[in-house]
Amino acid sequence: MNANTYRRRLKEQVEGARERAAKKAVPAAARRLGMAAPAVRGKALDTAEVEPLRRLADEQEEPSVRLAALQQLQVLAFSSPTFTDWRPAFLEALRIAVEEPALRTAALEVLTQQKDRPTVERLLAGLRNDAEAIVKPDQALRLLSNDPHADALDVARQIADDPPSENARREALTLLAADPGSVERFKSLLTDSAESTPVRKLAATALSQLAPENLTAVAESAARKRRPARLGVAARLGADRRGCF
């Protein structure tokens, strides 16, 4: 056997071993993600979907590889006509990815965008009990704004009233900007001169969406309050000028 023949056969053996390993790995990943073989609801998945799902769910894989798989799956979710078929497997892979700190933020972002109820409940539990938190309060509130249910608004009100940090307070107010029941809160914030400029701007934006007539009334009231002050300044300036002659 010459050298060329030997290298060719060795290459074929290596490629064959890789193919057999890949065929064994895909069903294993499929079972882990709750799939029956590499299929969901009786429909076979494309290889383009199965491989990144397997890598995303693999806790032994490098975080950078898993993140690349997540990004690939986001593109496929947007373009694939069969996304509804493999969406459950995608969500499960994302829930597994949340346990990896390097992937947590990206995975939670997609899960809340997909309105994954177990994830929402987990974020709410962390806001109610620090011991159960997987992210900081301001980050949890920002993520919940992707799917602002009534229970998320209830927690946001509590944090806005008794915030653990200024960032958490602003995120809570941002979440409440979609809550019609918070109109009076935002009116009070807008007219409070002791409030910071960012908070008052947030209040103005919220009122413009929730109750624009209230924003107009607040602006007119503020203008009336400023008018006497301006008149008083003008009168003093006039008196000063007269005294100069």
C-alpha positions as CSV (number, residue, x, y, z in Angstrom):
1,M,0.0,0.0,0.0
2,N,1.5,3.3,-1.0
3,A,1.4,6.4,1.1
4,N,-1.3,8.1,-0.9
5,T,-3.6,5.1,-0.6
6,Y,-2.9,4.9,3.2
7,R,-3.7,8.6,3.7
8,R,-6.9,8.3,1.7
9,R,-8.2,5.3,3.7
10,L,-7.2,7.0,7.0
11,K,-9.1,10.1,6.0
12,E,-12.2,7.9,5.1
13,Q,-12.0,6.1,8.4
14,V,-11.8,9.4,10.4
15,E,-14.7,11.0,8.4
16,G,-16.8,7.8,8.9
17,A,-16.1,7.9,12.7
18,R,-17.2,11.5,12.8
19,E,-20.4,10.8,10.9
20,R,-21.3,7.9,13.3
21,A,-20.6,10.1,16.3
22,A,-22.8,12.8,15.0
23,K,-25.6,10.4,14.3
24,K,-25.5,9.2,17.9
25,A,-25.2,12.7,19.4
26,V,-28.3,14.2,17.6
27,P,-30.9,11.7,19.0
28,A,-29.3,12.1,22.5
29,A,-29.7,15.8,22.3
30,A,-33.1,15.4,20.9
31,R,-34.2,13.3,23.9
32,R,-32.7,15.9,26.3
33,L,-34.7,18.6,24.7
34,G,-37.9,16.6,25.0
35,M,-38.0,15.5,21.3
36,A,-38.9,12.1,20.1
37,A,-35.8,11.3,17.9
38,P,-34.7,14.4,16.0
39,A,-38.4,15.4,15.5
40,V,-41.1,17.4,17.2
41,R,-44.8,16.7,16.9
42,G,-44.1,14.0,14.4
43,K,-42.2,16.3,12.0
44,A,-38.5,15.9,11.2
45,L,-36.3,18.8,12.1
46,D,-33.8,20.2,9.6
47,T,-30.1,19.5,10.5
48,A,-29.7,23.3,10.6
49,E,-31.9,23.4,13.6
50,V,-31.0,20.2,15.4
51,E,-27.2,20.9,15.7
52,P,-27.4,24.4,17.2
53,L,-30.2,23.1,19.6
54,R,-27.9,20.3,20.7
55,R,-25.0,22.7,21.2
56,L,-27.0,25.3,23.1
57,A,-28.3,22.7,25.5
58,D,-24.9,21.1,26.0
59,E,-23.6,22.2,29.4
60,Q,-20.2,20.8,28.6
61,E,-19.8,23.0,25.5
62,E,-17.8,26.2,25.5
63,P,-20.0,29.3,26.3
64,S,-18.8,31.0,23.2
65,V,-20.0,28.1,21.0
66,R,-23.3,28.0,22.8
67,L,-23.8,31.7,22.3
68,A,-23.1,31.3,18.6
69,A,-25.6,28.5,18.5
70,L,-28.2,30.8,20.2
71,Q,-27.6,33.5,17.7
72,Q,-28.0,31.1,14.8
73,L,-31.2,29.8,16.3
74,Q,-32.6,33.3,16.5
75,V,-32.0,33.8,12.8
76,L,-33.6,30.4,12.1
77,A,-36.6,31.3,14.3
78,F,-37.2,34.4,12.2
79,S,-36.8,32.7,8.8
80,S,-37.9,29.1,9.4
81,P,-41.5,28.2,8.3
82,T,-41.4,25.3,10.8
83,F,-40.4,27.4,13.9
84,T,-43.6,26.6,15.7
85,D,-42.7,22.9,15.5
86,W,-39.3,23.2,17.2
87,R,-40.1,26.2,19.4
88,P,-40.6,24.0,22.5
89,A,-37.2,22.5,22.0
90,F,-35.7,26.0,21.6
91,L,-37.3,27.3,24.8
92,E,-36.1,24.2,26.7
93,A,-32.5,24.7,25.4
94,L,-32.7,28.4,26.4
95,R,-33.9,27.4,30.0
96,I,-30.8,25.1,30.2
97,A,-28.6,28.0,29.0
98,V,-29.9,30.3,31.7
99,E,-27.9,28.3,34.2
100,E,-24.6,29.4,32.6
101,P,-23.8,32.9,33.8
102,A,-22.1,33.8,30.5
103,L,-25.3,33.0,28.6
104,R,-27.9,34.1,31.1
105,T,-28.7,37.6,29.9
106,A,-28.9,36.6,26.2
107,A,-31.0,33.5,27.0
108,L,-33.4,35.5,29.3
109,E,-33.8,38.2,26.7
110,V,-35.0,35.6,24.1
111,L,-37.2,33.7,26.6
112,T,-39.0,36.9,27.7
113,Q,-39.4,38.0,24.1
114,Q,-41.0,34.6,23.5
115,K,-43.2,35.2,26.5
116,D,-42.1,32.1,28.2
117,R,-44.2,31.9,31.3
118,P,-41.9,29.8,33.5
119,T,-39.1,32.4,32.9
120,V,-41.5,35.3,33.8
121,E,-42.5,33.5,37.0
122,R,-38.8,32.9,37.9
123,L,-38.0,36.6,37.4
124,L,-41.0,37.7,39.5
125,A,-40.0,35.2,42.2
126,G,-36.5,36.8,42.3
127,L,-38.0,40.3,42.7
128,R,-40.2,39.2,45.5
129,N,-37.4,37.2,47.3
130,D,-33.7,38.2,46.9
131,A,-32.7,34.6,47.6
132,E,-34.4,33.4,44.4
133,A,-33.0,36.2,42.2
134,I,-30.9,35.1,39.1
135,V,-30.3,38.7,37.9
136,K,-30.3,42.2,39.6
137,P,-33.7,43.9,40.1
138,D,-33.2,46.5,37.4
139,Q,-32.3,43.8,34.9
140,A,-35.3,41.6,35.9
141,L,-37.6,44.6,35.4
142,R,-36.2,45.4,32.1
143,L,-36.7,41.8,30.9
144,L,-40.2,41.8,32.2
145,S,-41.0,44.8,30.1
146,N,-40.9,42.4,27.1
147,D,-44.1,40.8,28.5
148,P,-45.8,43.2,31.0
149,H,-48.5,41.1,32.7
150,A,-50.6,42.4,35.6
151,D,-48.5,40.5,38.2
152,A,-45.4,42.2,36.7
153,L,-47.0,45.6,37.1
154,D,-47.9,44.8,40.7
155,V,-44.3,44.1,41.5
156,A,-43.2,47.2,39.6
157,R,-45.5,49.3,41.8
158,Q,-43.9,47.9,44.9
159,I,-40.4,48.5,43.7
160,A,-41.3,52.1,42.5
161,D,-42.5,52.8,46.0
162,D,-39.6,51.2,47.8
163,P,-36.7,50.7,45.4
164,P,-33.5,48.8,46.2
165,S,-31.7,51.2,43.9
166,E,-32.3,54.2,41.6
167,N,-31.8,52.0,38.5
168,A,-34.4,49.6,39.8
169,R,-36.8,52.5,40.4
170,R,-36.3,53.9,36.8
171,E,-36.9,50.4,35.3
172,A,-40.0,50.0,37.5
173,L,-41.3,53.3,36.3
174,T,-40.5,52.4,32.7
175,L,-42.6,49.2,33.1
176,L,-45.4,51.2,34.6
177,A,-45.4,53.6,31.6
178,A,-47.8,51.0,30.0
179,D,-50.1,50.9,33.0
180,P,-53.2,53.2,32.8
181,G,-53.5,52.9,36.6
182,S,-50.3,54.8,37.0
183,V,-51.4,58.2,35.5
184,E,-51.7,59.9,38.9
185,R,-48.2,58.6,39.9
186,F,-46.7,60.1,36.7
187,K,-48.6,63.4,37.2
188,S,-47.1,63.7,40.7
189,L,-43.6,62.9,39.4
190,L,-43.8,65.4,36.6
191,T,-44.9,68.3,38.9
192,D,-42.3,67.4,41.6
193,S,-39.4,69.9,41.2
194,A,-37.3,67.8,43.5
195,E,-37.4,64.9,41.1
196,S,-34.4,64.2,38.8
197,T,-34.7,65.4,35.2
198,P,-34.6,61.8,33.8
199,V,-37.5,60.7,36.0
200,R,-39.6,63.8,35.0
201,K,-38.9,63.2,31.4
202,L,-39.9,59.6,31.8
203,A,-43.1,60.8,33.5
204,A,-43.8,63.2,30.6
205,T,-43.3,60.4,28.1
206,A,-45.6,58.1,30.0
207,L,-48.4,60.7,30.3
208,S,-48.1,61.5,26.6
209,Q,-49.0,57.8,25.9
210,L,-51.4,57.1,28.8
211,A,-53.3,60.4,29.2
212,P,-52.1,63.2,26.8
213,E,-54.9,65.5,28.1
214,N,-53.2,65.3,31.6
215,L,-49.9,66.2,30.2
216,T,-51.4,69.3,28.5
217,A,-53.1,70.3,31.8
218,V,-49.8,69.9,33.8
219,A,-47.9,72.0,31.2
220,E,-50.5,74.7,31.3
221,S,-50.5,74.8,35.1
222,A,-46.7,75.0,35.2
223,A,-46.8,77.9,32.7
224,R,-49.3,79.8,34.9
225,K,-47.1,79.3,37.9
226,R,-44.1,80.7,36.0
227,R,-45.9,83.7,34.6
228,P,-46.3,85.7,37.9
229,A,-42.6,85.0,38.6
230,R,-41.6,86.4,35.2
231,L,-43.9,89.4,35.7
232,G,-42.3,90.1,39.1
233,V,-38.8,90.0,37.6
234,A,-39.9,92.3,34.8
235,A,-41.4,94.8,37.3
236,R,-38.2,94.9,39.3
237,L,-36.1,95.4,36.2
238,G,-38.4,98.3,35.1
239,A,-38.0,99.9,38.5
240,D,-34.3,99.5,38.4
241,R,-34.1,101.2,35.0
242,R,-36.3,104.1,36.1
243,G,-34.1,104.6,39.1
244,C,-31.1,105.1,36.8
245,F,-32.6,108.3,35.4
